[in-house]
Amino acid sequence: MDLQPHSYVTIRHATSHDGLTVERLAALDSQSTPHGEVLLAEREGVALAAISLISGRVVADLCERTETVVWMLRRRRYELLRQGGEVAPARMLLRRVTQTT
């Protein structure tokens, strides 16, 4: 999905009511459902992608062109981590991942 000049994307924290929506995105992306805090990107009330705040793993509707939406989600996650002072734990997670590979 290319964003049209008048299309708006809403990025918000997923709530307990969004569980099935996030599961649907994961199924469309052939991935497991992200756990923990998740940000959800929607356009006109339709979920397009989600990102885990902890791992940064993204699930998206592969039937849509979501490159821009995924970029927006990653940017918002980065901003939230910076504001919350949780960059150090994120770096520690990255170190653990790179050490195991």
C-alpha positions, -999 to 999 in steps of 0.1 A, spaced: 0 0 0 15 33 -10 1 61 12 -21 84 -8 -19 122 -1 -51 120 20 -47 87 37 -39 88 74 -22 61 94 -28 58 131 -2 43 153 -13 32 187 -6 7 215 -24 -25 209 -49 -34 237 -62 -67 250 -90 -62 225 -66 -62 196 -53 -98 202 -71 -113 173 -61 -85 150 -24 -90 158 -28 -127 154 -44 -122 120 -14 -100 109 10 -126 121 -9 -153 102 -9 -132 70 29 -127 74 35 -165 82 50 -156 116 43 -162 152 23 -135 171 44 -109 188 42 -109 226 44 -81 252 37 -45 243 28 -40 207 23 -10 185 -4 -13 158 -6 7 126 -41 12 111 -55 30 81 -92 38 82 -96 13 110 -79 -16 92 -48 -30 108 -18 -30 84 12 -39 106 23 -43 142 57 -41 159 68 -56 193 82 -28 215 106 -54 231 120 -72 202 113 -49 173 98 -78 153 73 -67 127 42 -85 114 24 -71 84 -4 -77 60 16 -90 30 -14 -84 7 -8 -47 11 22 -25 3 33 -17 39 69 -5 35 61 30 46 38 19 74 65 -4 87 91 24 86 66 46 106 62 18 132 100 14 135 104 51 139 77 54 165 92 24 185 126 41 184 111 74 197 92 56 225 123 37 236 144 69 236 117 88 256 113 60 281 151 56 286 149 20 276 176 22 250 201 4 272 179 -27 276 173 -27 238 210 -27 232 215 -55 257 189 -75 238 207 -68 205 240 -79 221 225 -112 232 211 -119 198 244 -112 180 263 -133 205 241 -163 199 245 -161 161 
